[in-house]
Amino acid sequence: AANVVVVKRSMSPGFAGIDNPLFYDPKTSMLFADAKKALEQVTQAVKNL
């Protein structure tokens, strides 16, 4: 993909304890939020365009 958006609560590595290199890729945007709430807001914003 040309650009990627990752929805995650924090940069913590999670259960496995391994950082995800995708998070540091220049084509990746991070949206720090609860995924369900964030996607509901993004969906509504797109509908309002």
MODELLER restraints for C-alpha pairs under 7 A, 6 or more apart:
rsr = mdl.restraints
at = mdl.atoms
rsr.add(forms.Gaussian(group=physical.xy_distance, feature=features.Distance(at['CA:2:A'], at['CA:27:A']), mean=6.77, stdev=0.5))
rsr.add(forms.Gaussian(group=physical.xy_distance, feature=features.Distance(at['CA:3:A'], at['CA:27:A']), mean=4.96, stdev=0.5))
rsr.add(forms.Gaussian(group=physical.xy_distance, feature=features.Distance(at['CA:3:A'], at['CA:28:A']), mean=5.94, stdev=0.5))
rsr.add(forms.Gaussian(group=physical.xy_distance, feature=features.Distance(at['CA:4:A'], at['CA:27:A']), mean=6.22, stdev=0.5))
rsr.add(forms.Gaussian(group=physical.xy_distance, feature=features.Distance(at['CA:4:A'], at['CA:28:A']), mean=4.71, stdev=0.5))
rsr.add(forms.Gaussian(group=physical.xy_distance, feature=features.Distance(at['CA:4:A'], at['CA:29:A']), mean=6.14, stdev=0.5))
rsr.add(forms.Gaussian(group=physical.xy_distance, feature=features.Distance(at['CA:5:A'], at['CA:28:A']), mean=5.73, stdev=0.5))
rsr.add(forms.Gaussian(group=physical.xy_distance, feature=features.Distance(at['CA:5:A'], at['CA:29:A']), mean=4.75, stdev=0.5))
rsr.add(forms.Gaussian(group=physical.xy_distance, feature=features.Distance(at['CA:5:A'], at['CA:30:A']), mean=5.80, stdev=0.5))
rsr.add(forms.Gaussian(group=physical.xy_distance, feature=features.Distance(at['CA:5:A'], at['CA:31:A']), mean=6.91, stdev=0.5))
rsr.add(forms.Gaussian(group=physical.xy_distance, feature=features.Distance(at['CA:6:A'], at['CA:29:A']), mean=6.29, stdev=0.5))
rsr.add(forms.Gaussian(group=physical.xy_distance, feature=features.Distance(at['CA:6:A'], at['CA:30:A']), mean=5.01, stdev=0.5))
rsr.add(forms.Gaussian(group=physical.xy_distance, feature=features.Distance(at['CA:6:A'], at['CA:31:A']), mean=6.01, stdev=0.5))
rsr.add(forms.Gaussian(group=physical.xy_distance, feature=features.Distance(at['CA:7:A'], at['CA:30:A']), mean=6.17, stdev=0.5))
rsr.add(forms.Gaussian(group=physical.xy_distance, feature=features.Distance(at['CA:7:A'], at['CA:31:A']), mean=4.78, stdev=0.5))
rsr.add(forms.Gaussian(group=physical.xy_distance, feature=features.Distance(at['CA:7:A'], at['CA:32:A']), mean=5.90, stdev=0.5))
rsr.add(forms.Gaussian(group=physical.xy_distance, feature=features.Distance(at['CA:7:A'], at['CA:33:A']), mean=6.42, stdev=0.5))
rsr.add(forms.Gaussian(group=physical.xy_distance, feature=features.Distance(at['CA:7:A'], at['CA:35:A']), mean=5.72, stdev=0.5))
rsr.add(forms.Gaussian(group=physical.xy_distance, feature=features.Distance(at['CA:8:A'], at['CA:31:A']), mean=6.39, stdev=0.5))
rsr.add(forms.Gaussian(group=physical.xy_distance, feature=features.Distance(at['CA:8:A'], at['CA:32:A']), mean=5.12, stdev=0.5))
rsr.add(forms.Gaussian(group=physical.xy_distance, feature=features.Distance(at['CA:8:A'], at['CA:33:A']), mean=5.88, stdev=0.5))
rsr.add(forms.Gaussian(group=physical.xy_distance, feature=features.Distance(at['CA:8:A'], at['CA:34:A']), mean=6.80, stdev=0.5))
rsr.add(forms.Gaussian(group=physical.xy_distance, feature=features.Distance(at['CA:8:A'], at['CA:35:A']), mean=6.66, stdev=0.5))
rsr.add(forms.Gaussian(group=physical.xy_distance, feature=features.Distance(at['CA:9:A'], at['CA:32:A']), mean=4.91, stdev=0.5))
rsr.add(forms.Gaussian(group=physical.xy_distance, feature=features.Distance(at['CA:9:A'], at['CA:33:A']), mean=4.92, stdev=0.5))
rsr.add(forms.Gaussian(group=physical.xy_distance, feature=features.Distance(at['CA:9:A'], at['CA:34:A']), mean=5.93, stdev=0.5))
rsr.add(forms.Gaussian(group=physical.xy_distance, feature=features.Distance(at['CA:10:A'], at['CA:32:A']), mean=6.07, stdev=0.5))
rsr.add(forms.Gaussian(group=physical.xy_distance, feature=features.Distance(at['CA:13:A'], at['CA:19:A']), mean=4.87, stdev=0.5))
rsr.add(forms.Gaussian(group=physical.xy_distance, feature=features.Distance(at['CA:22:A'], at['CA:28:A']), mean=6.82, stdev=0.5))
